[in-house]
Amino acid sequence: MIEVKHITKSFEGRAVLKNISAVFEDGKTNLIIGRSGSGKTVLIKDIIGLLRPDSGEILYDGRDLIQMNKSELKALRKEMGMLFQGSALFDSMTVLENVMFPLDMFSKMSSKERRTRAEFCLDRVNLSDAGDLYPSEISGGMMKRAAIARAIALNPKYLFCDEPNSGLDPKTSLVIDDLIHDITVEFKMTTVINTHDMNSVMNIGDNIIFIKEGVKEWEGNKEEVITSKNQALNDFIFASDLFRKVKEVEEEELKEHKG
């Protein structure tokens, strides 16, 4: 579990995060949503230690990241898995070698153990037959799955995903969403996802944090987001005709049920 308590962050006197508190639970997909410039990327960077907040606490199972020294922070980072927006696979390495990379860098496993672990991770994301291929030889969806396999190679307690569906078609996006959710539950990870994808919100939003202009405007789950009375959230979520119609249908059904 990750707890964020009263985080503030400013750049050149401009407040970007304003007293944000949130709890990201184990075994759940925790989504951070908001418009571009809302502060959600800064919040993620604070949580993983790439930025230092001006005040507040960031607790990893009770351990405050902000108070850690370099060796403690290095040890914590070994417990983190990262899924980057562009997959960030190494072009010169095969898919299997990409997945083995964090194991080669940070684990004390033997070469055989590292390969076995990497093959297990590829099998978990349904890429068993792609290990000998290079990133240029596979599709965008396969690259994303390979990146997920690499992110879980070290069996992390905490998984961070930055726009995991960026550049993917809707069908492939659903596959990636389901995969992230399934491995989160299976391995009981604390997964935090920074996303603009409203399909992800409705599909795997176990816990959703909505940030507006640096303030936590709303918090809830995928069922509650449809019936929310928060105007700022509604303006963000129901910007498309599709989601506006979904809300209208939900409200009509609720009226009929009450009637």
SEDO-374978 format. One record per residue (C-alpha): residue in three letters; x, y, z. Coordinates in pm, 1 decimal. Layout:
BEGIN
[site ALA, [X, Y, Z]],
...
//
This chain:
BEGIN
[site MET, [0.0, 0.0, 0.0]],
[site ILE, [111.6, 353.0, -80.3]],
[site GLU, [-15.4, 647.9, 122.6]],
[site VAL, [24.7, 1005.6, 6.6]],
[site LYS, [-31.4, 1258.7, 283.0]],
[site HIS, [-72.0, 1634.5, 232.2]],
[site ILE, [163.5, 1660.0, -64.5]],
[site THR, [238.4, 2007.9, -196.5]],
[site LYS, [469.4, 2100.2, -482.3]],
[site SER, [550.8, 2434.2, -642.3]],
[site PHE, [770.3, 2544.8, -931.8]],
[site GLU, [900.3, 2903.3, -930.2]],
[site GLY, [631.4, 3007.8, -685.7]],
[site ARG, [345.5, 2843.4, -878.3]],
[site ALA, [160.5, 2573.2, -682.3]],
[site VAL, [124.4, 2257.1, -893.5]],
[site LEU, [6.7, 2019.1, -619.3]],
[site LYS, [-202.4, 2150.2, -331.0]],
[site ASN, [-235.6, 1940.8, -15.7]],
[site ILE, [-307.6, 1610.6, -191.2]],
[site SER, [-376.1, 1297.9, 15.4]],
[site ALA, [-465.3, 954.8, -122.8]],
[site VAL, [-435.3, 583.3, -49.1]],
[site PHE, [-336.1, 334.4, -320.7]],
[site GLU, [-426.9, -17.4, -210.3]],
[site ASP, [-267.6, -356.5, -279.3]],
[site GLY, [-427.7, -575.0, -543.2]],
[site LYS, [-616.6, -285.3, -700.4]],
[site THR, [-569.0, -72.6, -1009.6]],
[site ASN, [-544.4, 285.4, -883.8]],
[site LEU, [-597.4, 542.6, -1158.8]],
[site ILE, [-492.6, 907.7, -1156.0]],
[site ILE, [-687.3, 1110.1, -1411.7]],
[site GLY, [-711.0, 1475.8, -1507.1]],
[site ARG, [-657.8, 1715.6, -1792.8]],
[site SER, [-311.5, 1795.9, -1927.1]],
[site GLY, [-142.1, 2031.3, -1684.2]],
[site SER, [-360.6, 1923.5, -1391.9]],
[site GLY, [-60.7, 1802.1, -1189.8]],
[site LYS, [-109.6, 1425.3, -1219.2]],
[site THR, [230.2, 1366.0, -1383.9]],
[site VAL, [402.6, 1572.5, -1114.1]],
[site LEU, [220.7, 1366.0, -851.8]],
[site ILE, [344.6, 1039.7, -1006.2]],
[site LYS, [701.1, 1175.8, -1021.9]],
[site ASP, [679.8, 1273.9, -655.0]],
[site ILE, [548.8, 930.0, -559.7]],
[site ILE, [834.6, 744.8, -730.6]],
[site GLY, [1099.6, 987.1, -609.0]],
[site LEU, [1191.6, 1161.9, -936.2]],
[site LEU, [1074.9, 1488.1, -779.2]],
[site ARG, [1078.4, 1593.4, -416.4]],
[site PRO, [759.6, 1751.3, -279.5]],
[site ASP, [781.8, 2072.8, -79.2]],
[site SER, [592.7, 1912.4, 208.9]],
[site GLY, [399.8, 1599.7, 302.2]],
[site GLU, [465.9, 1227.2, 330.7]],
[site ILE, [485.3, 941.2, 79.0]],
[site LEU, [459.9, 611.3, 264.1]],
[site TYR, [540.1, 274.3, 110.0]],
[site ASP, [392.5, 27.2, 357.4]],
[site GLY, [475.8, 275.5, 630.5]],
[site ARG, [821.6, 374.0, 498.9]],
[site ASP, [849.5, 743.6, 414.1]],
[site LEU, [1022.4, 786.1, 78.6]],
[site ILE, [1098.3, 1151.3, 149.9]],
[site GLN, [1305.0, 1061.6, 458.4]],
[site MET, [1505.1, 783.5, 289.3]],
[site ASN, [1878.3, 806.4, 228.1]],
[site LYS, [2032.0, 701.6, -104.8]],
[site SER, [2079.4, 336.0, -14.4]],
[site GLU, [1725.9, 305.8, 122.3]],
[site LEU, [1584.7, 471.3, -187.7]],
[site LYS, [1786.4, 238.0, -411.3]],
[site ALA, [1647.8, -62.0, -223.0]],
[site LEU, [1292.4, 70.6, -259.1]],
[site ARG, [1335.5, 120.1, -634.5]],
[site LYS, [1410.7, -250.9, -665.2]],
[site GLU, [1056.1, -308.8, -541.6]],
[site MET, [910.9, -91.9, -819.9]],
[site GLY, [811.9, -188.7, -1172.0]],
[site MET, [776.1, 80.4, -1439.8]],
[site LEU, [569.9, 72.9, -1758.2]],
[site PHE, [661.8, 373.3, -1969.8]],
[site GLN, [434.6, 546.9, -2219.0]],
[site GLY, [636.4, 445.7, -2524.9]],
[site SER, [725.2, 96.7, -2394.5]],
[site ALA, [1095.5, 203.3, -2396.1]],
[site LEU, [1228.1, -130.7, -2518.4]],
[site PHE, [1590.5, -146.6, -2632.7]],
[site ASP, [1596.0, -183.6, -3011.9]],
[site SER, [1927.3, -370.0, -3009.3]],
[site MET, [1799.7, -640.5, -2772.2]],
[site THR, [1556.9, -922.2, -2836.9]],
[site VAL, [1229.0, -927.7, -2649.4]],
[site LEU, [1369.4, -1189.3, -2410.4]],
[site GLU, [1686.4, -984.9, -2352.8]],
[site ASN, [1473.3, -676.8, -2280.1]],
[site VAL, [1282.3, -866.1, -2012.9]],
[site MET, [1606.2, -1003.9, -1868.5]],
[site PHE, [1763.8, -656.9, -1852.0]],
[site PRO, [1642.8, -557.8, -1500.9]],
[site LEU, [1729.3, -907.6, -1378.2]],
[site ASP, [2081.4, -871.5, -1518.5]],
[site MET, [2115.0, -531.3, -1352.6]],
[site PHE, [1962.3, -586.3, -1010.8]],
[site SER, [1913.7, -954.4, -927.6]],
[site LYS, [2158.6, -1205.1, -785.7]],
[site MET, [2010.8, -1492.4, -985.1]],
[site SER, [2223.0, -1720.1, -1197.8]],
[site SER, [2206.8, -1680.5, -1574.8]],
[site LYS, [1978.0, -1983.2, -1599.9]],
[site GLU, [1748.8, -1848.4, -1326.5]],
[site ARG, [1726.9, -1508.4, -1494.6]],
[site ARG, [1633.3, -1666.4, -1825.3]],
[site THR, [1373.0, -1889.3, -1659.8]],
[site ARG, [1218.2, -1590.6, -1482.4]],
[site ALA, [1210.4, -1384.7, -1804.7]],
[site GLU, [1049.0, -1672.2, -1993.8]],
[site PHE, [786.9, -1704.3, -1718.7]],
[site CYS, [704.4, -1332.8, -1746.8]],
[site LEU, [674.4, -1353.1, -2124.5]],
[site ASP, [445.8, -1653.6, -2089.9]],
[site ARG, [231.4, -1457.7, -1841.7]],
[site VAL, [171.2, -1186.4, -2102.8]],
[site ASN, [119.0, -1441.7, -2383.6]],
[site LEU, [446.4, -1371.3, -2563.4]],
[site SER, [618.2, -1707.9, -2526.0]],
[site ASP, [687.4, -1728.3, -2899.1]],
[site ALA, [826.1, -1376.6, -2934.9]],
[site GLY, [1137.4, -1400.1, -2717.3]],
[site ASP, [1381.6, -1419.5, -3007.6]],
[site LEU, [1225.3, -1131.6, -3200.1]],
[site TYR, [1336.8, -769.3, -3188.0]],
[site PRO, [1104.9, -479.1, -3100.0]],
[site SER, [1097.9, -368.9, -3464.7]],
[site GLU, [954.9, -708.9, -3556.3]],
[site ILE, [650.5, -699.1, -3329.8]],
[site SER, [332.4, -490.2, -3310.0]],
[site GLY, [267.6, -199.0, -3076.1]],
[site GLY, [43.4, -413.5, -2858.4]],
[site MET, [309.0, -684.1, -2836.2]],
[site MET, [568.7, -422.5, -2745.5]],
[site LYS, [345.5, -302.4, -2463.5]],
[site ARG, [301.7, -658.7, -2336.9]],
[site ALA, [678.3, -710.7, -2354.2]],
[site ALA, [722.1, -391.4, -2151.2]],
[site ILE, [477.2, -526.5, -1892.2]],
[site ALA, [676.4, -851.4, -1875.8]],
[site ARG, [992.9, -647.8, -1813.2]],
[site ALA, [814.4, -436.6, -1550.5]],
[site ILE, [716.6, -745.1, -1347.7]],
[site ALA, [1044.9, -932.7, -1397.8]],
[site LEU, [1176.3, -840.3, -1052.9]],
[site ASN, [842.2, -936.3, -896.0]],
[site PRO, [771.7, -579.0, -781.2]],
[site LYS, [544.3, -483.4, -494.8]],
[site TYR, [457.7, -157.3, -669.3]],
[site LEU, [378.8, -108.0, -1040.3]],
[site PHE, [360.9, 233.6, -1205.7]],
[site CYS, [212.2, 280.0, -1552.5]],
[site ASP, [233.5, 602.6, -1752.5]],
[site GLU, [-40.6, 619.2, -2018.0]],
[site PRO, [-19.8, 242.5, -2086.7]],
[site ASN, [-265.5, 261.5, -2379.5]],
[site SER, [-99.2, 549.4, -2559.7]],
[site GLY, [-87.8, 483.3, -2934.9]],
[site LEU, [-292.5, 163.0, -2918.8]],
[site ASP, [-621.7, 86.7, -3091.4]],
[site PRO, [-929.4, 41.0, -2866.9]],
[site LYS, [-931.5, -340.7, -2888.5]],
[site THR, [-562.8, -371.3, -2797.5]],
[site SER, [-610.1, -114.7, -2520.8]],
[site LEU, [-871.9, -338.1, -2358.7]],
[site VAL, [-629.3, -631.9, -2374.1]],
[site ILE, [-359.3, -424.5, -2201.6]],
[site ASP, [-605.8, -298.6, -1939.5]],
[site ASP, [-721.8, -650.5, -1857.4]],
[site LEU, [-363.4, -776.5, -1842.9]],
[site ILE, [-254.5, -501.9, -1602.4]],
[site HIS, [-559.1, -562.8, -1383.9]],
[site ASP, [-510.6, -940.7, -1384.1]],
[site ILE, [-143.1, -930.8, -1284.9]],
[site THR, [-220.6, -665.8, -1020.2]],
[site VAL, [-469.3, -900.3, -856.0]],
[site GLU, [-261.0, -1213.1, -914.8]],
[site PHE, [58.9, -1073.4, -763.6]],
[site LYS, [-118.0, -842.5, -514.5]],
[site MET, [76.0, -541.4, -638.9]],
[site THR, [-1.4, -178.9, -566.4]],
[site THR, [-60.8, -50.8, -918.7]],
[site VAL, [-80.9, 321.3, -995.4]],
[site ILE, [-180.5, 427.6, -1347.2]],
[site ASN, [-160.1, 775.0, -1497.6]],
[site THR, [-412.4, 781.9, -1784.0]],
[site HIS, [-632.6, 990.2, -2014.4]],
[site ASP, [-815.4, 680.9, -2141.0]],
[site MET, [-1177.6, 686.3, -2029.0]],
[site ASN, [-1221.0, 325.8, -2142.5]],
[site SER, [-957.9, 233.1, -1882.5]],
[site VAL, [-1148.2, 431.3, -1620.4]],
[site MET, [-1467.9, 237.6, -1690.0]],
[site ASN, [-1294.6, -98.6, -1735.6]],
[site ILE, [-1039.4, -126.5, -1453.7]],
[site GLY, [-1094.6, 176.4, -1228.0]],
[site ASP, [-1090.0, 5.6, -888.8]],
[site ASN, [-987.5, 335.8, -731.9]],
[site ILE, [-987.1, 664.8, -922.4]],
[site ILE, [-829.1, 994.7, -820.9]],
[site PHE, [-937.0, 1298.2, -1024.8]],
[site ILE, [-701.9, 1595.8, -1009.4]],
[site LYS, [-797.4, 1944.7, -1122.6]],
[site GLU, [-549.1, 2232.4, -1110.2]],
[site GLY, [-337.1, 2056.2, -849.6]],
[site VAL, [-625.4, 1969.5, -616.9]],
[site LYS, [-776.2, 1625.0, -556.1]],
[site GLU, [-1122.7, 1710.3, -680.7]],
[site TRP, [-1285.7, 1367.3, -651.5]],
[site GLU, [-1215.4, 1006.9, -551.4]],
[site GLY, [-1419.8, 693.1, -614.6]],
[site ASN, [-1447.4, 383.6, -834.0]],
[site LYS, [-1569.7, 300.3, -1183.8]],
[site GLU, [-1927.2, 244.7, -1065.2]],
[site GLU, [-1941.3, 575.7, -877.2]],
[site VAL, [-1789.9, 779.8, -1159.4]],
[site ILE, [-2104.2, 741.5, -1370.5]],
[site THR, [-2337.3, 877.8, -1101.3]],
[site SER, [-2105.7, 1144.5, -962.7]],
[site LYS, [-2254.6, 1489.3, -904.5]],
[site ASN, [-1912.2, 1656.5, -919.7]],
[site GLN, [-1944.0, 1902.5, -1207.8]],
[site ALA, [-1571.0, 1925.4, -1279.7]],
[site LEU, [-1545.5, 1546.4, -1302.3]],
[site ASN, [-1853.1, 1527.5, -1523.7]],
[site ASP, [-1711.0, 1791.5, -1756.3]],
[site PHE, [-1393.3, 1583.7, -1786.0]],
[site ILE, [-1542.1, 1234.0, -1808.8]],
[site PHE, [-1841.9, 1313.4, -2026.0]],
[site ALA, [-1667.0, 1535.6, -2276.8]],
[site SER, [-1753.6, 1276.7, -2544.4]],
[site ASP, [-2108.7, 1208.4, -2663.2]],
[site LEU, [-2065.8, 838.5, -2581.2]],
[site PHE, [-2006.3, 888.7, -2209.3]],
[site ARG, [-2270.0, 1162.2, -2189.5]],
[site LYS, [-2526.0, 919.3, -2331.5]],
[site VAL, [-2414.8, 649.6, -2085.2]],
[site LYS, [-2477.0, 889.6, -1796.5]],
[site GLU, [-2817.6, 987.0, -1934.2]],
[site VAL, [-2919.9, 621.7, -1958.7]],
[site GLU, [-2795.4, 553.0, -1604.5]],
[site GLU, [-2991.6, 848.0, -1466.3]],
[site GLU, [-3306.8, 746.2, -1654.0]],
[site GLU, [-3283.2, 390.5, -1522.3]],
[site LEU, [-3232.4, 526.5, -1169.6]],
[site LYS, [-3547.4, 740.2, -1200.4]],
[site GLU, [-3749.2, 443.2, -1324.2]],
[site HIS, [-3619.9, 229.5, -1036.1]],
[site LYS, [-3718.2, 493.5, -780.4]],
[site GLY, [-4052.5, 543.4, -950.2]],
//
